[in-house]
Amino acid sequence: MQISSSLSVSFDEVNTELFHILPNSNLSIVFRFLRPGDQSEVKTLCQDWFPIEYPDKWYDDIVQNKKYFALAACDTHTQNIVGLIVANILLLGHCNREDQQILNKNFTLRTSACYILTLGVIKEYRRQGLASILFENLLATLTKYDTCKVIYLHVLFSNKQAIEFYESKLFQRRVHLPYYYLIKHEYLDAYCFARYINGGYPPYTFSDFLSNAWACLMRANPCHLLYTIRNFVKNKFLDTDSYQRASSYKQISHII
Ligand SMILES: CC(C)(COP(=O)(O)OP(=O)(O)OC[C@H]1O[C@@H](n2cnc3c(N)ncnc32)[C@H](O)[C@@H]1OP(=O)(O)O)[C@@H](O)C(=O)NCCC(=O)NCCS
């Protein structure tokens, strides 16, 4: 979980159809935003999905505060919540320092980013496209906020199903965060995954440089090659943005 201030964006529309029938099970699902009174149900679900504890205040916050995109999928028969996504928009400058590396330095720290705090589906409803629908709704909403350039999240390094899910949604593994989670007295690594939207893009890496240089060589255009080298050096070493992106994790994390 990441505590940060957010932009005053209010999510008040759901783009999905009111009902959705899950193809494999014929179950009918209705989507709605969280509301006061959902706290204990959401807490029970999160305790089942995640090995980390959230404070009660966090549950109060996500069901009440309109700054969160907190969309629930409910079984129409039982009215129980069976899936949930919670996200909010914040300025890049308000993200954890190590996460600020996800966007290229051409984007200032006043650029907006969307952080997914929670995404989960109860076991019996998995692999039927429910998390996909929740995510696609968030994505559709965010494309309206042209200033939001990236969606990102943290995932435990060993959470293979979540990693597969995010990769299927075109997220890229951007930052390795050693010892990020403390779970049952053990420090475990996490990854920061990012999906670029609305023209956002990641920092240039050495492998980008090599492939660009290779493409230039293939075209035998020395001017273009020099231009690429110049851009790489400028972006990597000479950026004098008044906001320094010194990362507290610089010593131990790296861009993948
Ligand atoms: C990750 C999670 C939200 C996926 O929910 P879901 O409703 O089953 O996901 P979807 O059915 O929309 O899956 C979409 C795609 O993601 C991938 N995927 C999802 N679960 C997968 C799994 N267990 N193994 C491999 N790929 C998986 C597949 O590509 C899938 O498409 P397909 O079914 O056509 O192959 C769910 O497994 C979950 O709640 N896990 C526990 C909570 C959690 O770890 N949340 C993420 C925290 S960062």
The ligand as a Gaussian input file, in Angstrom:
#p B3LYP/6-31G(d) Opt

LIG

0 1
 C       -5.006000     -11.797000     -10.379000
 C       -6.513000     -11.938000     -10.339000
 C       -7.121000     -10.589000      -9.918000
 C       -7.027000     -12.308000     -11.747000
 O       -8.443000     -12.323000     -11.722000
 P       -9.288000     -13.119000     -12.838000
 O      -10.688000     -12.608000     -12.794000
 O       -9.103000     -14.565000     -12.651000
 O       -8.568000     -12.640000     -14.187000
 P       -9.136000     -12.761000     -15.668000
 O      -10.082000     -13.923000     -15.753000
 O       -9.681000     -11.443000     -16.098000
 O       -7.795000     -13.113000     -16.465000
 C       -7.342000     -12.384000     -17.596000
 C       -6.048000     -13.003000     -18.071000
 O       -5.035000     -12.893000     -17.048000
 C       -4.189000     -14.070000     -17.094000
 N       -4.361000     -14.831000     -15.853000
 C       -5.226000     -14.589000     -14.855000
 N       -5.079000     -15.482000     -13.865000
 C       -4.101000     -16.319000     -14.242000
 C       -3.479000     -17.485000     -13.644000
 N       -3.870000     -17.941000     -12.439000
 N       -2.518000     -18.108000     -14.331000
 C       -2.115000     -17.664000     -15.541000
 N       -2.656000     -16.583000     -16.172000
 C       -3.634000     -15.914000     -15.512000
 C       -4.669000     -14.884000     -18.276000
 O       -3.956000     -14.433000     -19.419000
 C       -6.130000     -14.469000     -18.373000
 O       -6.692000     -14.657000     -19.662000
 P       -7.290000     -16.124000     -20.048000
 O       -8.140000     -16.574000     -18.911000
 O       -8.059000     -15.826000     -21.305000
 O       -6.093000     -17.002000     -20.235000
 C       -6.961000     -13.074000      -9.367000
 O       -6.205000     -14.231000      -9.640000
 C       -6.811000     -12.728000      -7.896000
 O       -7.716000     -12.154000      -7.303000
 N       -5.676000     -13.079000      -7.261000
 C       -5.487000     -12.824000      -5.812000
 C       -5.329000     -11.367000      -5.516000
 C       -4.105000     -10.799000      -6.201000
 O       -3.038000     -11.368000      -6.156000
 N       -4.295000      -9.601000      -6.809000
 C       -3.229000      -8.877000      -7.475000
 C       -2.548000      -8.027000      -6.482000
 S       -1.314000      -7.017000      -7.203000

